[in-house]
């Protein structure tokens, strides 16, 4: 560092010190700043004390209101009212509605039961919440705490020959009330629900722009495997101009949706409760929390602002769907609002196969062939394997051609060492071309089958048609089968033994051994084959707690593949195949126009290269 640089740095340092000294605040300025901070602190302290005092007064007022007799309540008339449960039902669902809060306290799907043969209850009174929050006459109102007046003295309203209607009114005065209106048609999973306000504009706070509808539930365990059911349990919602989405299934989450949605659903593996907007919901707040309570899966909650305009009469029309996650049922009740997407058919690139092939074919077999679901899975597998047989045959034939060409490939490898990899590859490809062999011919047919295997992986665990349907030793094809219960738990495996899973693993290992004989052997393939043998062992751990219907399908599919391979082996003779290949090699290879153009371009490039070399030699 030279003298000029040092001098410059020192000068800059002195200038900074001088600037700081000259611009420092005076003692008077420091005192005024301190007084200003103290003044702000006193104002904030006074404001905090005022807020605390107001909260204390509100609390005391709330206690006074709670201690007053009901006839002195200043918001709603509660004289001589007692809680009553009114049942609104049809052949499919039973809704128990309490006059306390005017809310549904129990939802029973009458055609179904839990894994242990108990009534299937989607909502439980002590494990659910539903109502309105708003301010009225300087008091926060929660409608769950108030008694509504029903329009009937009957305790059961059965929708058999026509629609049944239940009206529950929460009166402020004779002609001022909030009404919850329920309507249920015969043989329907859908119930109409409306919230009506009548002449409440001078009761509800004038500065209110929203009434908050809240809905929460602890979702009960309905199936045999709690962990497996939890994977399919959560909060779903449908964006009005977009797709169906869901919150996390594996962790706690809170979310506020600023875009408009058509419905919000509390979905379980096979059953769903859906609240559907007449037009749309906006700014919906959702939360989901994994429950550690025995017998329950998740705690779910939704807050839905309903726009309040302060009119004398306002109406909020909605619908409830309480029913099975059956694709045909959901399509019947809400194809136009994306309800069928509550059935998880897999990623978009495989869901189409389930929707347009598997579900219609499954339904045809169910309605026209047999109601034995084990046989339906067997027939479904046979049909799929027969359709895919040309690909299976082509894959085997390609592997057989590669196998009989292996001695010639070995000769090429000896002729061209590893250092001449390009020449070796060129000679190998020339041999394949003459023999009419596609080295990828064995892989492509298998890759084309993968989307089908993945699609069925998604279909079987969510197929309610298999729920509680028995076959052989499996008591429920929608859950795991168990032939033995272990006195201990094996990590990643469980404490039970699934026989279908064992059979699936065994057939996969047998197929691997058969397939090994059909493939040419080399060092690279040996490493891959070791990995392939590990795959069935991994499946043993993964599928032990999966749907037994899925394990049964994979077992039957692999068994059919083994039989097909055995038949093809008897039909395809290696010596005959080699003679056919040698005959094909003696014939001129027919080139495509693209290959001809490519070779012509290559010759032109080589010609130009030779001409350039000749010019260089002359120069």
N, C-alpha and C positions, 0 to 999 in steps of 0.2 A: 504494500500500500504506500503510495508516494505522499509527499508533504501536502500537495494541493487537496488530495482526497481527505486526509486527516483534518486539515483546516476547514474544509467544507462541512464535515460531520460535526465538528465542534461548534461551528457557527450556527448550524441548524438547531443543535441542542440548546444553545444559549437563547436563540430566538423563541423556542418553545417555552423555556422557563420564564422569559420576560413577558410573553403573551399571557401565560397563566397568572403571573403576579399582577399585571395591569388589569386583567378582567375579573379578578376575584371579587366576590360580593363584599360589601362593607358590613360593619357590625350591625348597622340599622337594618340593612336588607336581610341579614341572617335572622334578626329578631322578628321582623315582619313575617318571614317565611315560617318560622316556628309557631308564631301566633296563628297563622292561617291553618297550619296542620292541626294545632290544638283545637281550633274552632270546628274544623271538619270532624275531628274525632268526637267532640261533644255532641254535634248534630247527629252523627251516626249512632252514638250511644243512646241519645234521647229517642231516636227513631226505633232502635231495637227494643227499648223499654216500652214504647208505645205499642209496638207489635205484640210484645209479650203480654202486655195488659189486655189488649184486644183478644188475644187467644185465650187468656184466662177467663174473660167475660163470656166469650163464645162457649167455652167449656162449661162454665157455670150455668149458662142459659140452656145448653143442651141437656145438662143434668136435671135442671128444673123441668124442661119439657118432657124428659123421660119419666120424671117422677109424678107428672100431672096425670090425673085420670084421663082416660081416652076421650071423654066427651069435651075436655078442655083443650084438646090438641088444635092448634091454630091452622094447620095445613089441610089435614084430611079427616073426614068423619069416620070414627071407629066405634061408635056406640053399638053395644049389643051384638058385636060380630065375633064369631069364633071360627077357628080354622076348620076347613072341610076339604077332603080329597074327592075330586070328581074324576071319574075315568072316562076318557074319550078313546074309543077303540073301534077297530074293524077286524076282518079276518086275519090281517097281517101284523098289525102293530097295536100295542096298548099303551096309551099315554095317561099317566096319572098326574093330574094338575091340582096344585094346592091353591086355595084362596089366599093363603099367606104369601104375598108376593105375586100372585097370579101366574105362577111359573110352573113349567113342567118339572116334576121332581123325580119321575121314573119313566124310563122308556124300555119297553119289553118287546122284543121281536118274537112273535108267537110261534113261528115255524122253525125256530132254531133253539139250541141249548148250548151251554158251555161244554168244555171237554170233560167235565165231571158230572154231566147230565143235569145241571141246574138251569133255571130260566135264564135266558140271555138278556141281561140288563145293560144297556148302553149308558144310561144316566142313573145315578143313585142320589137320593135326596141329600144325604149328608156329605156327598162328595161332588156336588155340583153347585153352580151359582148362575143366576140369570135375572136380569132386571134393568131398570133405568136409574141413572144418576142425573139429578139436575137441582137447581136452586129455586126455591119457592118461598116467598114471604120471609126472606132473610134466613132461610134454613136450608141446609143441604139435605136433599131427599134421596133415599135409597128405597126403591119400591119393594124390595125383598122384605122390608120390615113392617109393611102395612098389609092389612086385610082388605081384600077386594070382595065385592058383592057379585055373586053369580046370577045369571039370568034363569036359573033352573033350580028346582028342589031335588031333582033326580041325582043319584050318586053315580049312575052309569049311563053314558050316551053311546049307543052302539050303532055304527053306520053300516047298515045291512042293505036296505032297499033305497037309501038316499043319503045325501050329505047331512052330517050332524054339525051343529054350530054351538060353541060355548063362548059366551061373553062374560068377561070379568071386569067390573068397573071399580075404580078407586075414586070415591067422591070427595071433592073439596067442599062443595055446597050442592044443593038439590040439582042444579043444572050445570054443574061444573065437574068434570071428571076426566081421568085417564082410563082408557079402555084397552084391555088385551083381548083380542078376538082370535079364536081358534076354529078352524074348519077342517073336517076330515071326511073324505069320500070313501065309499066302499072299496075294499080290495086295493088299497093304495098305500104305498110307502111314503107318500108326500102329504104334508099337512100345510094348509094356508095359515099364516100368522100375520096379524096386523096390530099396530099400535096406533091408537086414535086419541087425539086430545080434543076435548069439547069445551069451549068457553073458558079455557085455562090461560088465556092471554094476560089476564090481570092477576093471576096466581103465580105463574112461572115468572121468574125474574125477567124484567124487561130488557136487560142487557145480555140475556142468554142468546147465543147464536147456535148452540148445539144442545141436544139431549144425548147423553152418553149411554149407549146400550152395551152392557157387559155380559159376557158369557164365558164360563170356565167349568172345567171338569177334571176330576182325577180319572184317568182312563183305566178301567179294570182289566186284569188278565183274563182272557177268554179261552186261550188255547193251552195245550200241554206244555210247550216250551216257552217260558217267559222271555229268555234271551232272544230266541228266534222271532217271536211275535213283536218284540221291541224294535227289531230292524225294519219292520213295515208299519210302525205306529208313529204318527206325527201330525203336524198341522199343514194342510194344503190350502192353496188359494188360486183363484183363476183371474188373471189380469183381463180386463175388459177387452183390450185390443191386442192381447198377446197370448202367452201360453200358460199352462198350469205349472206352478212351482210349489216347492215345499221347504219347510224349515229343517234344520238339522235333525237327523234321527238318532245321532249318537252323542250329542252334547247339549247343554243348556244354551238357549239363544233367545234374544229379544230383538224385535224388528218393528219398524213403523213403515207402512206402505203408503207412499205419497201418491202413487198412481191409483186409478180407479180399479176396483175389483168387482167381479160378479158374485162370487161366493167365497166363503171360508168353511173349511171342513176339518173336523177332528176325526182323523182316519186311523183305523186299526187294520190288522192284517186282512180280515175278511168282512168287516162291517164299518160303516161310516155314518156320522151325523153331519149334515151339511145345512148351513144357514145361507139361503139364496136371496139376494136383493131383488126388489121389484125392478129397479133400474141399475143402481150401482152403489157401492160403498167407497168412501174416500178417507184417507188418513187413518187407516185401521192399524191399531197397535196389537201385536201378537207376541206371545211368549210360550216357550216350551221348556220344561224342566224334567229331567229323569227322576222318577220316584224311587226312593229306597224302601217304601212301605210294602210289606208282603201283600201280594195279590193285586198290586197296581203297577202300571207301566210308566206313565208320564202324567205330569200336571200341565194342562194346557189352558190358555186364557186368551180372550180377545176383547178389545174395547173398540166399539164402532160409533163414531160421532154421527148422529142423525141431525141434519140441518133443520134448525128451528127458526121460523120466520115471524113468530109472534102473532099469527093469525088466530081467529076464534076457533077454527077447526083445521086440524092438520092430520094427515094420515101417512103412515109408513107401512107399505105392504111388502111382505116377505113370504118365504116358504121354508119349511123344514123338510129335509129328506132324512129318514131313518131307515136304513136298509143294508142289504148285502153288497159287497164289492163284486157283483156279477156283471160282466161286460154287457150281456144282452139286457139286463135290468137297467143298468145305468144309461145305456143307449136309449131305452124306451122313455126314461124319465128326463133325460137331459142331454141328448145328442147335440142340441144347438148351443149348449152352454158348457161343453167339454167335460161333463160328468164322467164319461167313460175313461178319461185319463186318470181317474182315481185308481184304476187297475194298472199296476206297474207291469208293462209288457216289455220293459227293457229299453235300451238306447234306441234312438230314432231309426238307426240303420238296421235294426233287427225287429223292432216293434211291428213293422208292416207285415212281417211273415206271420207273427202271432195273430195279428188282427184279421188278415185276409186269407190265411191258410189254416193255421192250427185251430183257432176258435170255431170257424164254420165247420171244419172237418170233425172236430170233437163233438160239436152240437149235432151233426148229422148222425154220427155213430151212437150218441146218447139217445136220440129221439127215434131212430129207425132200425137200430141193430140190436143193442143190448143195454141194460142198465147196470151191468157188472163193470165197475170202473177199472178193475184190473184187466179185464178183457178189452175194454176200450183203449187202454194204454198200449196193450199188445197189438191190437189192430192198427192203431195210429202209427206205431213204430214200424210195423210191417209195410204199411203204405209208403211211409217216408223212405224206408230202406229200398223198396222196389223202385221208387222214382229215382233214387240216387244210384241204383245199381250200375248204370252205364258209366258213371264217374268212377265207381269203385273198380270196375273191370278195367277201365282205361288206366287207372293208377297202378293196378297190379301189373298190367301188360308192360307199362313203361319201366317199372322196376325190374321185370323179368328181362327185358331187352338190355338194360344196363348191366344186369348180372351176367348174361352170356357174352357181353362185349368186354367184360373185365380183363380176360387174358390179353386182348389186343390193346387195351388201355395200359396195361402193365408194360407191354413191349414199347409203347410210345414213351412211357416214363423212363424206361431204361435207355432209350435212344437219345432222349433230350434230358439232361440233368436239370436240377433245380435252378441253376444259374441261367438257363435258357427257358425261363418260364413262359415267355411270349411264344416261342416256337412250339413248346409243348402244348400250350393252350390252342394254338392254331391247328396243330395236327389232330388234337383230340376233337375239336369242333368239326374238322373236315371229316373225321371218321363218323361222327354222329350224323353229319349231313348226308353222307353216302348211304349210311344204314337206315336213314329215315327215323332217327331216334331223337326225341326232344328231352334233354336232360331235366327239364322242369316238368315233364309230363306226369311224374309221380306226385309232385307237390301241389300243382294247381288244382286237381280234382279234390284233394283233401282240404285245401284252403277254401274252396267253394262251399264245402260242407260245414265249415266252422260257424258261419252266421246262424245256421239252423240249430246247431248244438247250443250256441249261446242263447238263441231265442227261447228254446225249450227250458234252458236253465232258469229263465225269468218266468216262464209260463206256469210251471208246475207248482212252485211254492205259493203262488197267488191265486190258484184255481180253486174257487170256493166249491166247485162241483165235486172236488175230491175230499172236501172236509167231512170228517167222521164217516167216510166210506171205507169199509174193510175189504181186505183181499188177502187170502191165505193167512199168514200169521200177523200181518199188519192190521191194526185196529183202526188206523186213521191214515189214509194215503196222503193227507195234507201235512202230517207231522211225521216225526221219525218212528220207525218200528224198533222194537226192543225184544230180544230173545233172552237177555240176561241183564240184571242190574248188578253193577260192581259195588263192593263195599268201600270203594275209594274212588277218587276222581283223577283221571289221567289228564294232564295239561293239554289243551287244544283238542282233546278227544271226548271227554265227558265221563260219565259214570254208568253208561249203558252200552250195549253191543247191538248194533244194527246189522241184521243178517243180509238185507238187500245191499247195504253198503259193502259188506264183506264179499258178496257174490259179484258185485260190480268191480271191486278191486281184483278179485281172482281172474275174472274174464279178461280184464285189461292186461294182466301179466301174461296170460296165455296168448293173447293176441300179439303182445310184444315179442314173445318167443317165436311165434309163427312168422311174424313180419321180419325178424332178424334173418331167417333163412332165405328170405326172398330178396334181400338187399345185398349189393356188392360190399365187401368188407375192406375197410382201410383204416388208417390210424385216426383220421378225423371223425369218421362215423362211430368208432368205438367210444369216444368221449360223449358223443351225442346219445348213443344207446344207453350209456350209464345214466344220463339224465332222464331218458325216457322210462327207465325202470323205476326211477324215484317218483315219477309222476303218480302212478297208482297208489303208492304209499301216502303221498301228500293228499290225494283224494280221499283216502280212508279216514284221515283226520278231519278234512273239510266237510265231507258229506255225512258223517256219522249223526249229526243233529239236524240235517236237512230233511226236507220232505221225502218220505219213503217212496212216493210216486215218482219223484225225480231219480232216485237211486235205482228204482225198478226199471224205469225207462232206459237209463244208461246201461244197466245190466243186460236187458233184452236187446238193445241196439248193438252192443258189442258182441253178444252171443250170435246174433244174426250175421254180423260182419265176419266172425270166425267161420261160420258155416259157408258163407259166400266165398271166402278165401279158399277154404278147403275144396269146394266145388271147382273153382277156377283153376286151382293147382292140378286137379285131375284132368282138366280140359286142356291146359296149356302145357305143351311138351317143349323142354328147353332145346333139344336137338333139332326139332322141327322148326322152332322159332329162329335158331341160328342159321339154318338153311335158308329161311325166308329172308333174313337180313343179308346174307351173302348174295342171294339172288338180287335183292334190291340194290346192293352196292355195284353190281355189274351193269345195271341199267343207267342210262344218262339221267342226271338229276335235272328235273324240270325246274327252271328258275322263274321266279315271279318278275313282273316288269320292274318292280322296285329294286330287286337284286340285280337285274340287268343294268339299270341306270347306275346303281352303286358301283358295280364292277367297271362300267364304262368311265365313270368319273375317276376311279382309282387308276385305270390305265392311262388316262389323260394326265393325271398328276405325275405318274412315273415317267411318261414321255417327256414332260416339261423338265423334270429333274435331270434326265439324261442329257437333254439339250443344253441346260445350264452348265452341266459338268463339261461338256464338249467345248463350249465357249470359253470356259476358264482355262482349259488346256491350250487352246489356240492363243489366248492372250499371254 
